[in-house]
Amino acid sequence: VAWRIAFVFPATLLVLVAVPMAMFGDDCPQGKWSNRLYNNKKNDDLFETDSESEKAGEEYTKSSEFPTSQYSTKDESLPPVSKFAGFDDYRVWIMAIQYACCFGVELTINGSMANYLYTEFTEEGCIENTTTEVVECSILGKDNASIIAGCFGLMNLFARALGGLSSDRLNKMWGIRGRLAAQFIALLGEGIMLLIFSRIEELGAAIFMLLMFSVFVQASEGTTFSLTPFVVARAVGQVSGIVGAGGNIGAVSWNTMIKQLDSTREAYYVLGWIVLASSLLTAAYPIQGVYLLFGSSASEKAVDEESPESVEKAADQQAVVLS
């Protein structure tokens, strides 16, 4: 019964957040979806309605940050986005694999860690009673094991944002190659931490390493989605959907693997190597023509890709591909 009652709190919060979002939220930073900005140098007219949000958007786009001579709400000058945009791009599928190795791993750990801590860390010299499912020699007990396992998820309070912030910071230094570097470092750290954690038999050290492992797991999720807007510039939703689905598929795969292997400890060890391998895939795909280790120079991508100039350029390049 307790697990059913536990759903009431997040469900209530979701409703409390969803209702005001639907009532007062804008479709996008420029206001209504119909007022989104596209490159159309022939049209300088942006927002023609009188709503407060659109007025604010008009003032913003008329500032020096958004030169109105280069942007328009009309998109007739660009060809329509293909229904398969993103689906036929190998980079999207590699990123889906990488998301399976961070968010998929997170879901797997959430479901298995409490039992792992409860059964794997026992008092030295204690003889178990094999006739019962209760682990009498467990150092933690079920309640404490569940609390410590919950700390893994609590790292989400800051660690996922830390991944995104790290990606932004490295982008300022090295351009888009910095974002790729952040992705590689986060996944590499996650794999290493999981490998170490799976070999530790002392409880205190294991808890510390679990928290470090959690930071890298959540950070990897942040770095992954700091890259998705720049893979296929005019199909961000489709790309995000595919990458996000990779996390759920990963969770199913890793949980199946745990059940097939002899112990959860060995499954964690194998999973650590899989995550390490996924980090190396970062070198296999370019973003905006730049690879992690080679390709266009970072100086050529020095302009922040979130600037209007770079978004415009990315959209034009994608339009050519889709036409």
N, C-alpha and C positions, 0 to 999 in steps of 0.2 A: 504493500500500500504506500510506503514512504516514497518510492520512486515516482508514483503517480502524482502525489501531492507536490513533489519537487517541481513538476512541470507548470504548476499554477503561477509561480512567481515570474519566470521568464515570459510565459504567455501573456500575463497581464502587462508587463513592460512593453512587449511588442505591440499590443493594441494601443497603449498610451502613446507610443512613438508614431505608429502608423497613421493614426487619425489626424494629428496636426500636420504631419508631412503631406498627406493627401489634400488637406484644406488650405494650407498656407505655403507649401513648398513650390519652388519654380522647377520647370522641366530641366533646365540647364543654366549655367552661369549667366547666359545672355537673356534669361527670362523664358518665354514660351518657346517650345520646340520650333515653331514656325519662324522664330527670329534668330535661329542659330546662324553663325557667321560662316560664309564661304568666300572663296576668292573669286571676285568678279569685278575687275577694275573698271568696267563700263557703268557700274551702278554705285552711286554714293549714298543712296537712300537706305537707311537702316531700319529704324523702328518708327512706325506710323501710328501706333495706338497710344492711349493715354494712361495706361495702368502704371502704378508707381514702380513696379519691378522693371517694366520696359523703359520707363524714363531713366531709371538708374542705369540700366544697361546701355542706353543711348549716351549718357554722360561718360560712361566708362569707355565706350568704343570711340568717342570723340577725343579722348585723351591721347597723349603722345605714345602711350603703350600700344594702342590699337589704331593705327592710321586708317581713317575711313576711306581714303582714296584707294585702298587695296582690298577692302572687304565688303561683302554684301550678304544680305539674307537670302538672296536668290542663288540657286545652284544649277540653272539651266546650262551654264558653261561647262559643267562637269558631267561626264557620263554616269549612268546609274551604277550603283555597287552591285557586283555579281552576287547571286544567291550563294555561290560557293566560295566567296572570298574568305580566306582563312582556312577553309577545309582542304584546299589543294596546296597549302604552303607548309613545307616540311618543318619550318621553324616553329610553327604553332604546335605541332605534335611533339617536338622535342621539349618545348616548354611545358606541355601537358604531362610528359614523363617526369620532368623535374618537379612539377607541382605534386605529382603522385608521391614523390620522394620527400616532400616536406609536409604538406597538408594531409596527405594520405598517411604518412608516418604519425602525424599528430593524432589523428583519429584512432589509429591502431594502438598507440601508447595509452590513450585515454581509456580504451577498453580493456587493456591487459595489464597495466602497470600495478594496480592495487593488488591483484592476485599474485603478481610476480614478487612484489615486496613481501607479501604475506607468507609465501611458500619458500622463497629462495634464501631468506636470511633467518637462520635458526640459531638457537643457543648451542654453543659448543658442548659436546658430550651428551646432549639430550637424546634420548631414545624415543622415536616416534611410535605411537600406537597406530598401526596400519589398519586397524579394524574400523576406524572412524575417519570422516573427511576433515575433521578439525585438525589443524596443524598445531599440536600442543606445544611444540618447541619453537614456534614463531616468536621472534624478538618483539615484533610490533603488535601483533594481533590485527584483526580485520579492521577495526575502527581507525587505528593509527596509520595502518597501511593505506587506507582510503584517503585520509587527510593528506598524507605526504604525496600520494599520487595526484591529488587535486592541485597541489602546488605546481605541478607541471603545466596545467592549463592556466593557472593564474599568471604565468609569465606573459600571457597574451595582453595583459594590461599595458605593457610597454614594448615588449620585444618585437612584435610585428611592425609597429610604427618605427622602431629602431632600424629595422631593415630598410624601410622606405627612406628614412632620413639619411642613412648611410649611403644609399644609392644616389640621393639628391646631392649629397656632399661630394661624392666621388665624381658625379657628373659635372659639377662646377670646376673640378680640377682637370679632368681628362676627357670631358665630353661623353658621348654615348659609350665609349670604351670603359669609362668609370662605372657605368651601370652594369655592364657585363662583368667587370671585376668584382663588384659587390655581390652579384649572383653566384659567381664561382666561389668566393671566400665563404659566403654563408653556407652553401651546400657542402663545401669541403669541411668546414668546421663542424657541421652537423654530423657528417659521416664519421669523423675522427672521434667526436664526443660519444657517439653511440657505440663505436667499437670499444673504447675504453670502459664505458659504463657496463657493457656486457661481460667484461672480464673481471670486474671488481667484486670481491666477496666480503668486504668490510662495509658495514651499513653506513657509517658516517660519510665515508668517501663516496659511496654510491649515491647518497642523497645529494651531496654537493655536485657530483658529476651529472646527475639527473637534471638539476636546475641549469647547469651550463649547457647541457644538451638541448634543453627546452628553449633557451634563448636563441640558439642557432636555428632550431626548427622554425620558430615563429618568424625570425628575421628573414629566413629563406622565403617564406610566404610573401613578406613585404617586398623583397627584391624582385621576386617573380612578377608581381603585379605592377612594379615600377617600370617594367619593360613592355608589358602587353600593349600599351597605347601606341607604341612605335613600331610594331611588327607590320600590321596592315592598317595604315592610317585612317582609312575610311570604312573600316569594318571592325572597330574596336569591340563592339558588343559581341560579334560572332567569335572573335579571338578570345575574349574573356570567358565566354561560355565554354569553349572547348578546353581551355586551360583549366578552368574551375572544375569541369567534369573529371579531368585527370586526377584530381585529388580524391574524389569519391571512388573512382575505379582503383586507385592505389590502395585505399583503405581495405576494400574487399580483397584485393590480391594479397596484401601483407597478412591480413587475418587468416586467410586460407593457408598461407605458407606456415604460419605459427602452428596451426593445427596439424600440418603434415610432418613437421619436424619433431624430434624427440623431446625437446624442451624449449621453453620460451627464451631462455638464456642463449641457446644456440641460434634461435630464430633472430634475436636481436643482433647477434654477431654477423649473420649472413646479411641482414638488412643494412647494417652499417657499411658493408662493402658495396651494396647496391647503391646506396646514397653517394658514396665516394665516386662510383662510376658515373653517376648522373651529373656530378659537378664537372667532370671532364667534358661532358657534352656541350658546355657553355662555349667551348672553343670551336664548336662545329658549325655555328650559325652566325650570320652577320645581322646587325641592326643598323638600318640606314647606311648600308654599305661598309660598316666597320666590324671587323672581327675582334675577338678578345686579344689575340696575339699578333695578328697581321691584318693587312688590308689598308684602307685609307688611313692617313695619319690623323692623330687626335686633333691637331691644329686645324685641320679642315672642318672639323665638327665642333669648333670652339664655341659656336653660338649655341646657347641653351636651347635644346629641342622643344622646350615648352614655350618659347617665344613665338609670336605670330609668324615671323619670317620662316622659322623652321617647320612649323605646322603646315604652313602654306606649301612649302617645298615638298614635304612628305606627301601631302594630299595630291599635288600635281603628279608626283612620281607614280603614286598608286593609280591615279586616273589613267595614265598611259598604259599601265599593266592591264587594267580591266577593260580598256577600250578595244 
